[in-house]
Amino acid sequence: MRYVREILDARVYDVAAWTPTDRMVRLSGRLGRDVFLKREDLQPVFSFKIRGAYNKISSLSEAERRAGVVCASAGNHAQGVALSAKRLGIRAVVVMPVTTPTIKVDAVRHFGGEVALNGDTFDDAYAYARTLGSEQGLTFIHPYDDPDVIAGQGTIAVEILQQHPGPIEAIFVPVGGGGLAAGVASYVKFLRPDVKVIGVEPADAASMKAAIESGSRVTLDRVGLFADGVAVRQAGEETFRVCRDLLDEVVTADTDEICGAVKDIFEDTRVLAEPAGALSLAGLKTYAARNGGGDGALIAINSGANMNFDRLRHVAERAELGEAREVLFAVTIPEVRGSYRRFVEMIGGRTITEFNYRAATGPDAHVFVGLKFADARREKAELQAAMEAEGYRVLDISADETAKLHIRYMVGGRMPGLTDEVVLRCEFPERPGALAKFLDAVGTDWSITLFHYRNHGADYGRVLVGLKVPQDDRDRFRDRLAALGYPYEDETENPAYALFLRAP
């Protein structure tokens, strides 16, 4: 009840927009459900974060306003704080990691914020912002774990229920730290307890789901960075207390499903949602597939559209997989004259999205092929069975992250006689000199045998690296990796690597 009163009293419309809730005509037709999208991409900072930031800053005392505010953020919260402070005539210092893309730094400065770059990660920036706050008497504006911020975000629920008075089955809310979910759930469950409020997290950053399942807040060892706006290692204390009691469930979405949702939003609205912005729609689609038909509307919140243009190539690459319209196969065929042509004839009139092949020594060759389907979930099993009936060995690698990120671009490269190769998939902060720093940290004790680097316009880079590490030296090698501090996965036993890159 306290949050309901505070939501209704929240001062957000001095600067925030009352955004529409639009029906997604194309997606509704495809799913056979009434699907609506709450358009927070239409806010002045292209994100819902302006609501909570303004409500918090407008509540400060005169003394606090004179001193100014500080926050730590690499994205939407930073812009919300900067614009809110500018509108109220308050000094705002925004601490951002040095890895933050220039477009985001420039946006904060455009809205009047003073940018301080510090550290490689959000945790570094957060610690420095707290230090600045103590030293200069600045009020820290938390991105989610603050009652005034939660109440500001909860005004979205007021708008949704007024805009859609008819039956609603569920509202889907993206979850990072949990401020938006706590605000929306507080209001909806008070006025419409029959309406489900479902949180959606990235599968590789599901801190709220882990906390609810364990009964207390947990800190994830690492989080994926694709949906960077919700990449939070630990849910907030207050937000966890609220979400634990009021959310009906928390579902997760992987990178491909998020990319598919970005495409859905573009096709219905011609808006490019950021990954975190499309997250709730990805969760909605999972729910609809699981639960079948229903009478009430399904409503997803598009929480933001601050998309770096360079990331579009990655989203386009992965959207068809996320929509279950594309499948990636690794197919082993006989290395004899005419077998390549026979394999292509077997594919028939299906649309080929990718085809990688190189002649090989020995009796077998391996083909990396992408195929487009109207409904891959149903049709791929039929094709795979037909190929296997022809004697081909077929491996579905549609869910293999290493294959999708790296190996598809490296097909055909092998080094005969190479032994003791260890293959790692790593992520590290993207900044000038980061790649050299990574190589320096690995050191020169082990020869590099393979290297593929990709950056998708984000603030982190992705590397697939192979090193020659004798068996009796692997404990020392693992100690070096631990000291390196970058998250990594050992892909030495990855089946796609074995087929296309491992030495014969």
C-alpha positions in Angstrom: 0.0 0.0 0.0 2.9 2.4 0.8 4.3 1.9 -2.7 0.9 2.4 -4.3 0.6 5.8 -2.6 4.1 6.7 -3.6 3.5 5.7 -7.2 0.4 7.8 -7.5 2.2 10.8 -5.9 5.4 10.3 -8.0 6.6 13.4 -9.8 7.7 12.1 -13.2 5.7 14.0 -15.8 7.6 17.2 -15.5 10.1 15.5 -17.7 8.9 12.0 -18.6 6.3 11.2 -21.3 3.1 9.3 -21.0 3.9 6.5 -23.5 1.5 4.5 -25.5 0.8 0.8 -25.2 0.6 -0.4 -28.8 -0.8 -3.6 -30.2 1.8 -5.7 -32.1 -0.3 -6.6 -35.2 2.2 -8.9 -36.9 3.3 -10.8 -33.8 -0.3 -11.1 -32.5 -1.2 -12.8 -35.7 1.7 -15.1 -35.6 1.2 -16.2 -32.0 -2.6 -16.2 -32.0 -2.6 -14.0 -29.0 -3.2 -10.2 -28.4 0.3 -8.9 -27.8 0.9 -5.3 -26.7 4.1 -3.3 -26.3 4.6 -0.5 -23.7 6.7 2.0 -25.6 9.2 3.3 -23.2 11.6 3.8 -26.1 9.6 7.0 -26.7 10.9 8.7 -23.6 13.2 11.8 -24.0 16.2 9.6 -23.1 14.8 6.6 -25.1 14.4 4.6 -21.8 12.1 4.2 -18.8 15.0 5.2 -16.4 14.0 8.9 -16.6 11.0 8.1 -14.4 12.8 6.8 -11.4 15.8 9.2 -11.7 13.5 12.3 -11.8 11.3 11.1 -9.0 14.3 10.6 -6.7 16.1 13.8 -7.6 13.0 15.9 -7.4 12.4 14.6 -3.8 15.8 16.0 -2.5 16.0 18.7 0.0 17.3 22.2 -0.9 20.6 21.5 0.7 21.0 18.2 -1.2 20.1 20.0 -4.4 22.7 22.7 -3.9 25.4 20.0 -3.3 24.5 18.0 -6.4 24.1 14.3 -7.3 26.3 11.5 -8.5 25.5 8.1 -10.1 27.4 5.2 -11.7 26.1 3.9 -15.0 27.2 3.1 -18.5 23.9 3.7 -20.1 20.2 4.6 -19.6 20.3 5.5 -15.9 23.2 7.9 -16.6 21.1 9.7 -19.2 18.1 9.8 -16.9 20.0 11.3 -14.1 21.7 13.9 -16.3 18.5 15.1 -17.9 16.6 15.2 -14.6 19.3 17.2 -12.9 19.5 19.6 -15.8 15.8 20.2 -15.7 16.0 20.9 -12.0 19.1 23.0 -12.2 21.3 20.6 -10.2 24.9 19.5 -10.7 25.1 15.9 -11.8 28.3 13.8 -11.9 28.0 10.6 -13.8 30.8 8.0 -13.4 31.1 5.6 -16.3 33.6 2.8 -17.0 36.4 3.8 -19.4 35.1 1.0 -21.6 31.8 2.9 -22.3 31.2 3.5 -26.0 31.6 7.1 -27.1 27.9 7.4 -28.1 26.8 6.9 -24.5 29.4 9.3 -23.1 28.3 11.9 -25.6 24.6 11.4 -24.8 25.2 12.1 -21.1 27.2 15.2 -21.9 24.4 16.3 -24.2 22.0 16.2 -21.3 24.3 18.3 -19.1 26.0 15.6 -17.0 29.6 15.9 -16.0 31.3 12.6 -17.0 34.0 11.0 -15.0 35.5 7.9 -16.6 36.9 5.4 -14.1 37.7 1.7 -14.1 37.0 -1.1 -16.6 33.7 -2.4 -15.1 30.5 -1.1 -13.5 31.7 -2.2 -10.1 34.8 0.0 -10.5 32.6 3.0 -11.5 30.2 2.3 -8.7 33.0 2.3 -6.1 34.4 5.5 -7.4 31.0 7.2 -7.5 30.5 6.4 -3.9 33.9 7.8 -3.1 33.1 11.0 -5.0 29.8 11.3 -3.2 31.5 11.1 0.2 34.3 13.5 -0.7 32.1 16.2 -2.3 28.8 15.7 -0.4 26.9 14.5 -3.5 23.8 12.5 -3.1 24.1 9.1 -4.7 21.2 8.2 -7.1 20.9 4.4 -7.1 19.8 2.9 -10.4 17.2 0.6 -8.8 17.5 -0.1 -5.1 15.8 3.0 -3.8 12.1 3.5 -2.8 11.7 6.7 -4.8 13.3 5.2 -7.9 11.0 2.1 -7.6 7.9 4.4 -7.2 8.9 6.4 -10.3 9.3 3.3 -12.4 5.9 2.1 -11.0 4.1 4.9 -12.9 4.4 2.7 -16.0 1.9 0.3 -14.4 -0.6 3.2 -13.8 -0.5 3.9 -17.5 -0.8 0.3 -18.7 -3.9 -0.4 -16.6 -5.5 2.9 -17.7 -4.7 2.2 -21.4 -5.8 -1.4 -21.3 -8.9 -1.7 -19.0 -9.9 -5.1 -20.6 -8.7 -8.5 -19.7 -4.9 -8.9 -19.2 -3.4 -12.3 -18.6 0.2 -11.1 -17.9 2.5 -8.2 -18.0 6.2 -9.0 -18.7 8.9 -6.8 -17.1 12.6 -6.8 -17.8 14.7 -7.4 -14.7 18.2 -6.2 -14.0 18.4 -4.9 -10.4 14.7 -5.2 -10.1 13.5 -1.5 -9.7 11.1 -1.6 -12.6 9.7 -5.1 -11.7 9.2 -4.0 -8.1 7.3 -0.8 -9.0 5.1 -2.4 -11.6 4.3 -5.5 -9.5 3.4 -3.3 -6.4 0.8 -1.3 -8.3 -0.6 -4.1 -10.5 -1.0 -6.6 -7.7 -2.9 -4.1 -5.6 -5.4 -3.0 -8.3 -5.5 -6.1 -10.4 -4.3 -9.2 -8.4 -5.6 -11.5 -11.1 -3.1 -10.1 -13.6 0.2 -12.0 -13.6 3.4 -10.0 -13.4 6.3 -12.0 -14.9 9.9 -10.9 -14.6 12.3 -11.7 -17.6 16.0 -12.0 -17.2 18.8 -12.9 -19.6 19.7 -16.6 -19.2 23.3 -15.6 -18.4 22.5 -12.9 -15.9 19.5 -14.2 -13.9 20.3 -12.8 -10.5 16.7 -12.2 -9.4 15.6 -15.7 -10.4 18.5 -17.2 -8.5 17.7 -15.1 -5.4 14.0 -16.1 -5.4 14.8 -19.8 -5.9 17.4 -19.7 -3.0 15.3 -17.6 -0.7 18.0 -14.9 -0.3 20.1 -12.6 -2.5 23.0 -14.3 -4.3 25.9 -12.9 -6.2 26.5 -14.5 -9.6 30.1 -15.4 -10.3 29.7 -13.7 -13.7 27.1 -12.3 -16.0 26.8 -12.1 -19.8 27.1 -8.7 -21.3 24.9 -8.9 -24.4 21.9 -7.3 -22.7 24.1 -4.9 -20.8 21.2 -2.8 -19.5 20.2 -5.7 -17.2 23.6 -7.4 -16.6 23.4 -7.3 -12.8 25.3 -9.8 -10.6 23.1 -9.3 -7.5 19.5 -8.1 -7.2 18.8 -5.1 -5.0 17.9 -5.6 -1.3 14.6 -3.7 -1.4 13.7 -4.9 -4.9 14.3 -8.5 -3.9 12.0 -8.1 -0.9 9.2 -6.8 -3.2 9.7 -9.1 -6.2 10.0 -12.2 -4.0 6.5 -11.6 -2.7 4.8 -10.1 -5.8 6.2 -11.6 -9.0 4.3 -14.6 -10.3 7.5 -16.1 -11.8 10.8 -15.2 -13.5 11.5 -16.6 -16.9 14.8 -16.3 -18.9 15.7 -15.7 -22.5 19.0 -16.4 -24.3 20.8 -14.2 -26.7 19.2 -15.6 -29.8 15.7 -15.2 -28.4 16.5 -11.6 -27.5 17.7 -10.9 -31.0 14.5 -12.5 -32.3 12.5 -10.1 -30.2 14.5 -7.1 -31.4 13.5 -8.1 -34.9 9.8 -8.6 -33.9 9.7 -5.1 -32.5 11.3 -3.6 -35.6 8.9 -5.4 -37.9 5.8 -4.1 -35.9 7.0 -0.6 -35.0 10.2 0.1 -37.1 12.0 0.8 -33.8 15.3 -0.7 -33.0 15.0 -1.8 -29.3 18.2 -2.4 -27.4 18.7 -6.0 -26.1 17.5 -5.1 -22.6 14.5 -3.3 -24.2 13.5 -6.4 -26.1 14.1 -8.8 -23.2 10.5 -8.8 -21.9 9.1 -9.6 -25.3 11.4 -12.5 -25.6 10.1 -13.8 -22.3 6.5 -13.2 -23.5 7.1 -15.3 -26.6 8.5 -18.2 -24.4 5.5 -17.9 -22.1 3.0 -17.9 -25.1 4.7 -21.0 -26.6 4.5 -22.8 -23.3 1.0 -21.9 -22.2 -0.9 -21.9 -25.5 -4.1 -19.9 -26.1 -5.7 -17.6 -23.6 -8.3 -14.8 -23.4 -6.4 -12.0 -21.8 -3.8 -9.7 -23.4 0.0 -10.2 -23.1 1.8 -7.0 -22.5 5.6 -6.5 -22.7 7.5 -3.4 -21.7 10.0 -2.1 -24.3 12.3 -0.6 -21.7 14.7 1.2 -24.0 16.1 1.8 -27.5 19.6 3.0 -26.9 21.1 0.6 -29.4 24.7 1.0 -30.7 24.5 0.9 -34.5 27.5 -1.5 -34.7 25.6 -4.1 -32.8 23.0 -4.5 -35.5 25.1 -7.0 -37.5 25.2 -9.3 -34.5 21.5 -9.0 -33.9 20.7 -9.6 -37.5 23.0 -12.6 -37.5 21.2 -14.3 -34.6 17.6 -13.2 -35.0 16.6 -16.0 -37.3 18.0 -18.6 -34.8 16.0 -16.9 -32.0 12.9 -17.0 -34.1 13.4 -20.7 -34.7 13.5 -19.9 -38.5 17.2 -21.0 -39.0 19.2 -24.1 -38.1 22.9 -24.6 -38.2 24.2 -28.1 -39.0 27.6 -29.6 -39.1 27.3 -32.4 -41.7 30.0 -35.0 -42.4 30.0 -36.1 -46.0 32.3 -38.5 -47.9 35.3 -36.8 -49.5 34.8 -38.3 -52.9 34.0 -36.9 -56.3 30.4 -35.8 -56.7 29.5 -36.0 -52.9 29.4 -32.2 -52.6 26.9 -31.9 -55.4 24.8 -34.8 -54.1 24.6 -33.1 -50.6 23.5 -29.8 -52.1 20.8 -31.7 -54.1 19.7 -33.3 -50.8 19.0 -29.8 -49.4 16.7 -29.2 -52.3 14.8 -25.9 -52.6 15.4 -24.9 -49.0 16.9 -21.4 -48.4 20.6 -21.6 -47.6 21.7 -18.9 -45.2 25.3 -20.0 -44.9 27.5 -22.6 -46.5 31.2 -23.3 -45.5 33.2 -26.1 -47.0 36.8 -26.8 -47.8 38.3 -29.9 -49.3 40.0 -32.2 -46.8 42.5 -35.0 -46.7 41.2 -38.4 -45.5 37.8 -40.1 -46.2 35.5 -37.4 -44.7 34.8 -33.7 -45.2 32.7 -31.5 -43.0 30.2 -28.9 -44.1 29.0 -26.0 -41.9 25.5 -25.1 -43.3 22.7 -22.7 -42.2 19.2 -23.4 -43.5 16.1 -21.2 -43.2 12.7 -22.7 -42.3 9.2 -21.4 -41.7 9.2 -23.4 -38.5 12.6 -24.8 -37.6 11.4 -26.6 -34.5 9.2 -28.9 -36.6 11.0 -29.1 -40.0 14.6 -29.5 -38.9 14.0 -33.0 -37.4 12.5 -34.1 -40.7 15.5 -32.9 -42.7 18.0 -34.2 -40.2 16.4 -37.7 -40.4 16.4 -37.5 -44.2 20.1 -36.6 -44.3 21.0 -39.4 -41.9 19.0 -41.9 -44.0 21.4 -40.9 -46.8 24.3 -41.9 -44.6 25.4 -38.4 -43.6 26.5 -37.8 -40.0 24.6 -34.6 -38.8 25.2 -32.5 -35.7 22.8 -29.7 -34.8 25.0 -26.8 -33.6 22.3 -24.1 -33.5 22.8 -23.7 -29.8 26.6 -23.8 -29.8 27.8 -20.4 -28.8 31.4 -21.0 -30.0 30.2 -22.3 -33.3 28.0 -19.2 -33.8 30.5 -16.6 -32.6 33.7 -17.9 -34.0 34.0 -21.3 -35.8 31.6 -20.3 -38.6 34.2 -17.8 -39.8 37.2 -20.1 -39.5 36.0 -23.3 -41.3 38.8 -24.9 -43.3 41.8 -24.2 -41.2 43.7 -27.2 -39.7 47.3 -27.8 -38.7 48.4 -31.4 -39.2 50.4 -32.8 -36.3 49.4 -30.2 -33.7 49.1 -31.7 -30.2 48.3 -30.5 -26.7 46.0 -27.7 -28.0 43.7 -26.0 -25.4 40.9 -23.8 -26.8 39.3 -21.0 -24.7 36.4 -18.6 -25.4 37.0 -15.4 -23.5 35.4 -12.0 -22.9 37.3 -8.8 -21.9 36.5 -5.1 -21.6 36.9 -3.4 -25.0 39.2 -0.3 -24.9 42.3 0.8 -26.7 45.1 -1.7 -25.9 42.7 -4.3 -24.4 43.7 -7.0 -26.9 47.4 -6.4 -26.2 46.8 -6.4 -22.5 45.0 -9.8 -22.9 47.9 -11.3 -24.7 50.4 -9.9 -22.2 48.4 -11.4 -19.4 48.4 -14.8 -21.1 52.1 -14.5 -21.4 54.6 -16.2 -23.7 55.0 -19.5 -21.9 52.6 -21.2 -24.3 52.5 -20.9 -28.1 49.3 -19.5 -29.5 47.9 -21.9 -32.1 44.6 -20.3 -33.0 43.1 -16.8 -32.6 39.8 -15.3 -33.6 38.6 -11.9 -32.2 35.1 -10.4 -32.6 33.7 -7.1 -31.3 30.0 -6.3 -31.9 29.9 -2.6 -31.1 29.6 -3.3 -27.4 31.9 -2.5 -24.5 33.4 -5.9 -24.5 35.3 -8.1 -27.0 35.1 -11.8 -27.7 38.1 -14.0 -28.4 38.6 -17.7 -29.3 42.2 -18.6 -28.6 44.1 -21.8 -28.8 47.4 -22.5 -27.0 49.8 -25.4 -27.0 49.8 -26.5 -23.4 51.5 -29.9 -22.5 49.4 -32.1 -20.1 52.0 -31.8 -17.3 51.8 -27.9 -17.5 48.0 -27.5 -17.3 47.7 -26.8 -13.6 50.1 -23.8 -14.0 48.2 -22.7 -17.1 44.9 -22.8 -15.1 46.5 -20.7 -12.3 47.5 -18.1 -14.9 44.0 -18.0 -16.2 42.5 -17.5 -12.8 44.9 -14.6 -12.2 43.9 -13.1 -15.5 40.5 -12.2 -14.2 38.6 -12.4 -17.5 35.6 -14.8 -17.7 36.3 -17.7 -20.0 35.0 -21.1 -21.1 37.1 -24.1 -22.0 36.0 -25.2 -25.5 38.7 -27.9 -26.1 36.0 -30.6 -26.2 33.5 -28.5 -28.3 32.1 -30.7 -31.1 32.2 -27.9 -33.7 35.8 -27.2 -32.9 36.6 -31.0 -33.3 34.9 -31.2 -36.7 36.3 -28.0 -38.3 39.5 -26.9 -36.5 41.1 -29.6 -34.5 44.3 -31.1 -36.0 43.8 -34.4 -37.8 
